[in-house]
Amino acid sequence: MSDPLGKGPVTVELNHTLAELLARLCVELETDDATGVMSRALGLLEMVQRTKRQGGRLCFVNERGEIADVVF
């Protein structure tokens, strides 16, 4: 990354595994906007961290009502 202040575009190098994961997510989300997919993923991580800092917990609830904490 070359712009730590977030004022311009940066280039991110992905290894093979991360590139495959990003490609799979793009297919599942039916999008060719890899930047948007990464933005959504980082937004989720930020939400988890913010909630954790505030003393809370972020959870997913599945269709059976089972709860799972989001942990990073």
GIHU-V932202 format. One record per residue. N is the residue number from 0. RES is the residue in one letter. PHI is phi in radians with two decimals (* if undefined). PSI is psi in whole degrees, 0 to 359 (999 if undefined). D_FIRST is the distance of its C-alpha to the first C-alpha in whole Angstrom. Layout:
n = {N & N}
res = {RES & RES}
phi = {PHI & PHI}
psi = {PSI & PSI}
d_first = {D_FIRST & D_FIRST}
//
This chain:
n = {0 & 1 & 2 & 3 & 4 & 5 & 6 & 7 & 8 & 9 & 10 & 11 & 12 & 13 & 14 & 15 & 16 & 17 & 18 & 19 & 20 & 21 & 22 & 23 & 24 & 25 & 26 & 27 & 28 & 29 & 30 & 31 & 32 & 33 & 34 & 35 & 36 & 37 & 38 & 39 & 40 & 41 & 42 & 43 & 44 & 45 & 46 & 47 & 48 & 49 & 50 & 51 & 52 & 53 & 54 & 55 & 56 & 57 & 58 & 59 & 60 & 61 & 62 & 63 & 64 & 65 & 66 & 67 & 68 & 69 & 70 & 71}
res = {M & S & D & P & L & G & K & G & P & V & T & V & E & L & N & H & T & L & A & E & L & L & A & R & L & C & V & E & L & E & T & D & D & A & T & G & V & M & S & R & A & L & G & L & L & E & M & V & Q & R & T & K & R & Q & G & G & R & L & C & F & V & N & E & R & G & E & I & A & D & V & V & F}
phi = {* & -2.14 & -2.28 & -1.14 & -1.49 & 1.23 & -1.75 & -2.71 & -1.21 & -2.26 & -1.82 & -2.05 & -1.59 & -1.91 & -1.34 & -1.01 & -1.10 & -1.16 & -1.11 & -1.13 & -1.10 & -1.09 & -1.09 & -1.08 & -1.13 & -1.05 & -1.12 & -1.09 & -1.53 & 0.93 & -2.44 & -1.92 & -1.64 & -1.08 & -1.10 & -1.12 & -1.13 & -1.11 & -1.09 & -1.11 & -1.12 & -1.18 & -1.10 & -1.12 & -1.04 & -1.10 & -1.11 & -1.09 & -1.11 & -1.11 & -1.08 & -1.10 & -1.07 & -1.50 & 1.49 & -1.77 & -2.47 & -1.79 & -2.30 & -1.85 & -2.07 & -1.49 & -1.13 & -1.63 & 1.46 & -1.35 & -1.83 & -2.32 & -1.23 & -1.53 & -2.23 & -2.14}
psi = {145 & 358 & 81 & 343 & 352 & 30 & 357 & 176 & 152 & 158 & 131 & 124 & 128 & 140 & 175 & 316 & 314 & 322 & 319 & 318 & 315 & 317 & 317 & 318 & 321 & 317 & 313 & 324 & 0 & 52 & 155 & 14 & 80 & 325 & 320 & 320 & 315 & 322 & 317 & 317 & 316 & 327 & 320 & 316 & 316 & 320 & 319 & 312 & 317 & 315 & 318 & 317 & 329 & 5 & 10 & 189 & 143 & 130 & 152 & 143 & 123 & 181 & 342 & 4 & 6 & 137 & 137 & 128 & 143 & 119 & 134 & 999}
d_first = {0 & 4 & 6 & 7 & 11 & 10 & 12 & 11 & 9 & 5 & 6 & 6 & 9 & 12 & 15 & 18 & 19 & 16 & 17 & 20 & 20 & 18 & 21 & 23 & 22 & 22 & 26 & 27 & 26 & 27 & 24 & 22 & 19 & 17 & 14 & 17 & 18 & 15 & 15 & 19 & 18 & 15 & 18 & 20 & 19 & 18 & 22 & 23 & 22 & 23 & 26 & 26 & 26 & 29 & 31 & 31 & 30 & 29 & 31 & 32 & 35 & 36 & 39 & 42 & 41 & 39 & 36 & 33 & 31 & 27 & 25 & 22}
//
